[in-house]
Amino acid sequence: MKLLDNWKFLIILCLTLGLAPFVPEPHVLGKIRWVLGGGKGMTGIDYFDLIMHGFPFILLIRYLVIKIWGRIRK
């Protein structure tokens, strides 16, 4: 679990898995646009792909919330 609390690892994870493939646009952005556009024609694999590419960002947000919450409570 220490690995998921390492901000350097989370940044690398977001930059590699989260944004891959980089050209013509990050894959996760295309999937988010597709969902926000109504998700017409999306299949189960597309939703899984969105979760897989979005999970590093969820972990990073979790890390930031824990750190900020810890500072507020002090």
Buried (B, 14 or more C-beta within 10 A) or exposed (E): EEEEEEEEBBBEBBEEBBBEEEEEEBBBEBBBEBEEEEEEEBEEEBEEBBEBBBBBBEBBEEBEEEEEEEEEEE
